[in-house]
Amino acid sequence: MDSETQKLAAVRTQFVSRVSQPVLCKLLDKLLEDRVITEDEMEVISITAHRAEKARMLIDTVRRKGSEASSALISALCEEDPCISTELKLM
């Protein structure tokens, strides 16, 4: 595992428990726009009922795609929620 993917793996539990629904929606939009996730992946994650499950699916989907995708999620999270990014030591 590369360093960006490892960073996400290390903060997975905290990300899942802390990230808000509005931030998750913004992350999905940004990652779709940047072609990190596909429309199908976004749709599957979006229709998931529980916020924590959405967060889990998002971080796992991105981690499986490797370093570039992981880096994109970290950047988007830093932009959308600097507070959580700092708490998770991603900034």
C-alpha positions in Angstrom: 0.0 0.0 0.0 1.3 3.5 -0.9 1.4 6.3 1.6 -1.9 8.1 0.6 -3.8 4.8 0.7 -2.2 4.0 4.1 -3.2 7.5 5.4 -6.8 6.8 4.5 -6.7 3.3 6.0 -5.3 4.7 9.2 -8.1 7.3 9.6 -10.9 5.1 8.2 -12.8 4.6 11.5 -12.6 8.2 12.5 -13.6 9.4 9.0 -16.7 7.1 9.1 -17.7 8.3 12.6 -17.0 12.1 12.1 -17.7 13.1 8.5 -21.1 14.9 8.1 -23.8 14.1 5.5 -23.4 17.6 3.7 -19.6 17.0 3.5 -20.1 13.5 2.1 -22.4 14.9 -0.6 -19.8 17.5 -1.6 -17.0 14.9 -1.6 -19.1 12.6 -3.9 -19.8 15.5 -6.3 -16.1 16.6 -6.3 -14.8 13.0 -6.8 -17.3 12.4 -9.6 -16.3 15.7 -11.3 -12.6 14.8 -11.1 -13.5 11.3 -12.4 -12.2 9.5 -9.3 -15.5 7.7 -9.0 -17.9 6.7 -11.7 -21.6 7.7 -11.9 -22.5 4.1 -11.0 -20.3 4.2 -7.9 -21.8 7.6 -6.9 -25.3 6.3 -7.3 -24.7 3.2 -5.2 -23.2 5.3 -2.4 -25.8 8.0 -2.7 -28.8 5.7 -2.2 -27.3 4.1 0.9 -29.5 5.1 3.8 -27.1 5.6 6.7 -24.4 8.3 6.8 -21.8 6.1 8.3 -22.4 3.4 5.7 -22.0 6.0 2.9 -18.7 7.2 4.4 -17.5 3.6 4.7 -18.4 2.8 1.1 -16.8 6.1 -0.2 -13.5 5.7 1.6 -13.2 1.9 0.7 -14.1 2.6 -2.9 -11.4 5.3 -3.2 -8.8 3.3 -1.3 -9.1 0.4 -3.7 -8.3 2.7 -6.6 -4.9 3.5 -5.2 -2.7 6.5 -4.5 -4.0 9.0 -7.0 -7.6 8.5 -6.0 -6.7 8.5 -2.3 -4.8 11.7 -2.7 -7.9 13.2 -4.5 -10.2 12.3 -1.6 -7.7 13.7 1.0 -7.5 17.0 -1.0 -11.2 17.3 -1.3 -11.7 16.6 2.4 -9.1 19.2 3.3 -11.0 21.7 1.1 -14.5 20.8 2.3 -13.9 20.2 6.0 -10.6 21.7 7.3 -11.6 20.9 10.8 -11.9 17.1 10.4 -8.9 17.1 8.1 -6.8 18.7 10.8 -8.2 16.3 13.5 -7.4 13.3 11.3 -3.9 14.8 10.6 -4.4 14.8 6.8 -3.4 18.5 6.4 
